């Protein structure tokens, strides 16, 4: 463990030492958590049609919504039975549709996050770690789970490993 910490520390020092000053000044993080509570933010989803609208999934407080790029937040988790939100995604073809993955299953909102309904039929495990919506067919939703369960398994050679994230290759439209 000490070796890993040492390597990370040295790497960080080297990285920050050799970055030109003009590059360092470009990207600055700004804290935007007014009324955002509930542990760590585990997932963020930005509305592809309106970048002012952001959803944050937290480790203990559920889902929060901002309509001003994160300057303020309101809870947006009516109907959720689990408030550990591992993943939240927005359907780019219909941004009023969202999906949330929790330790107790998959949830869907059809009204921009105002209310949520469990959609666990066919799942062999309920611990949802990540979600990706097919860009050409938004009826096709991919999930990463702990335990290898999925609506339709495409985990060839994964041997029941924990999947932390899934993504769609935009060039190939494949997972």
C-alpha positions as CSV (number, residue, x, y, z in Angstrom):
1,X,0.0,0.0,0.0
2,X,2.8,2.4,0.9
3,X,4.4,1.7,-2.5
4,X,1.2,2.6,-4.3
5,X,0.8,5.9,-2.4
6,X,4.5,6.7,-3.0
7,X,4.1,6.1,-6.8
8,X,0.9,8.2,-6.9
9,X,2.5,11.0,-5.0
10,X,5.6,11.1,-7.2
11,X,3.4,10.9,-10.3
12,X,1.3,13.8,-9.2
13,X,4.4,15.9,-8.4
14,X,5.9,15.2,-11.8
15,X,2.6,15.9,-13.5
16,X,2.1,19.2,-11.8
17,X,5.7,20.3,-12.1
18,X,6.0,19.9,-15.8
19,X,2.7,21.4,-16.9
20,X,3.2,24.8,-18.5
21,X,1.7,27.6,-16.4
22,X,-0.7,28.7,-19.2
23,X,-2.2,25.1,-19.2
24,X,-2.5,25.1,-15.4
25,X,-4.5,28.3,-15.5
26,X,-7.1,27.1,-18.0
27,X,-8.9,24.4,-16.0
28,X,-10.0,25.3,-12.5
29,X,-12.6,23.4,-10.5
30,X,-15.4,25.4,-8.8
31,X,-17.4,24.0,-5.9
32,X,-21.1,24.1,-6.7
33,X,-23.0,22.3,-4.0
34,X,-25.6,24.6,-2.6
35,X,-28.3,22.3,-1.2
36,X,-26.5,19.3,-2.6
37,X,-26.1,16.8,0.3
38,X,-26.1,13.1,0.8
39,X,-22.5,12.0,0.7
40,X,-20.3,11.8,-2.4
41,X,-21.5,12.5,-5.9
42,X,-21.2,9.2,-7.7
43,X,-22.7,10.2,-11.1
44,X,-23.4,13.3,-13.1
45,X,-25.7,13.6,-16.1
46,X,-25.9,16.8,-18.2
47,X,-28.9,17.4,-20.4
48,X,-27.6,17.2,-24.0
49,X,-30.1,19.8,-25.1
50,X,-29.8,22.2,-22.2
51,X,-26.5,22.3,-20.4
52,X,-28.0,24.3,-17.5
53,X,-29.8,21.1,-16.4
54,X,-27.6,18.7,-14.5
55,X,-28.5,15.6,-12.4
56,X,-26.3,14.3,-9.6
57,X,-26.5,10.9,-8.1
58,X,-25.2,10.7,-4.5
59,X,-23.9,8.0,-2.3
60,X,-26.6,8.5,0.4
61,X,-29.0,11.3,-0.5
62,X,-30.6,10.2,-3.8
63,X,-30.7,12.3,-7.0
64,X,-30.5,16.0,-7.1
65,X,-31.4,18.3,-10.1
66,X,-29.9,21.7,-11.0
67,X,-31.4,24.0,-13.6
68,X,-28.6,26.5,-13.4
69,X,-25.4,24.5,-14.1
70,X,-25.0,23.4,-10.5
71,X,-25.4,26.8,-8.7
72,X,-28.3,25.3,-6.7
73,X,-29.8,21.9,-6.3
74,X,-33.2,20.3,-5.4
75,X,-34.0,16.7,-4.6
76,X,-35.4,14.8,-7.6
77,X,-36.0,11.3,-6.3
78,X,-39.7,10.7,-5.7
79,X,-40.4,7.0,-5.9
80,X,-36.8,5.8,-5.4
81,X,-36.4,3.1,-2.8
82,X,-32.7,3.3,-2.6
83,X,-30.7,6.5,-2.2
84,X,-27.3,5.3,-3.3
85,X,-27.2,6.3,-6.9
86,X,-24.3,4.6,-8.7
87,X,-25.3,5.9,-12.2
88,X,-27.8,8.4,-13.7
89,X,-28.2,8.9,-17.4
90,X,-30.4,11.0,-19.7
91,X,-31.9,9.7,-23.0
92,X,-30.5,12.1,-25.6
93,X,-33.5,11.4,-27.9
94,X,-36.0,12.3,-25.2
95,X,-34.4,14.2,-22.4
96,X,-37.5,13.8,-20.1
97,X,-36.5,10.1,-19.8
98,X,-33.8,9.3,-17.3
99,X,-32.4,6.0,-15.8
100,X,-30.8,5.5,-12.4
101,X,-28.8,2.6,-11.2
102,X,-28.8,1.7,-7.5
103,X,-27.8,-1.1,-5.1
104,X,-31.4,-2.2,-5.2
105,X,-32.1,-2.1,-9.0
106,X,-32.8,0.1,-12.0
107,X,-35.2,3.0,-12.0
108,X,-36.7,5.1,-14.8
109,X,-38.2,8.5,-14.9
110,X,-40.3,9.7,-17.8
111,X,-41.0,13.2,-16.4
112,X,-37.5,14.8,-16.1
113,X,-36.7,13.2,-12.7
114,X,-39.9,14.3,-10.9
115,X,-40.8,10.6,-10.1
116,X,-39.2,7.3,-10.6
117,X,-40.4,3.7,-11.1
118,X,-38.5,0.5,-10.6
119,X,-37.8,-1.5,-13.8
120,X,-36.2,-4.7,-12.5
121,X,-38.1,-7.3,-14.5
122,X,-35.6,-9.8,-16.0
123,X,-32.6,-8.7,-13.9
124,X,-30.7,-11.4,-12.2
125,X,-28.9,-9.0,-9.9
126,X,-30.0,-5.7,-8.6
127,X,-26.7,-3.9,-8.0
128,X,-26.5,-1.6,-10.9
129,X,-23.1,0.1,-11.3
130,X,-23.3,1.8,-14.7
131,X,-25.8,2.6,-17.5
132,X,-25.4,3.4,-21.2
133,X,-28.2,4.1,-23.7
134,X,-27.7,3.0,-27.3
135,X,-27.3,6.2,-29.4
136,X,-29.3,4.8,-32.4
137,X,-32.0,2.9,-30.4
138,X,-32.8,4.5,-27.1
139,X,-35.0,1.5,-26.2
140,X,-31.8,-0.5,-25.8
141,X,-30.2,0.3,-22.4
142,X,-27.0,-1.4,-21.3
143,X,-26.2,-1.8,-17.6
144,X,-23.1,-2.9,-15.8
145,X,-23.7,-4.9,-12.6
146,X,-22.0,-6.7,-9.9
147,X,-22.4,-10.4,-10.4
148,X,-22.7,-10.5,-14.2
149,X,-26.5,-10.2,-14.3
150,X,-28.0,-8.2,-17.1
151,X,-31.2,-8.1,-19.1
152,X,-29.3,-9.8,-21.9
153,X,-25.8,-10.8,-21.0
154,X,-23.1,-9.6,-23.3
155,X,-20.4,-10.3,-20.7
156,X,-18.4,-12.8,-22.8
157,X,-15.1,-13.6,-21.0
158,X,-15.8,-11.3,-18.1
159,X,-16.4,-14.1,-15.6
160,X,-18.8,-12.2,-13.2
161,X,-16.5,-9.3,-12.6
162,X,-17.7,-6.0,-11.2
163,X,-18.4,-3.6,-14.0
164,X,-17.9,0.0,-12.9
165,X,-18.8,1.7,-16.2
166,X,-20.2,1.0,-19.6
167,X,-20.0,3.4,-22.6
168,X,-21.0,3.6,-26.2
169,X,-18.3,4.2,-28.9
170,X,-19.8,7.2,-30.7
171,X,-17.9,6.3,-33.9
172,X,-19.0,2.7,-34.1
173,X,-22.3,3.0,-32.1
174,X,-21.3,-0.1,-30.1
175,X,-20.7,-0.8,-26.5
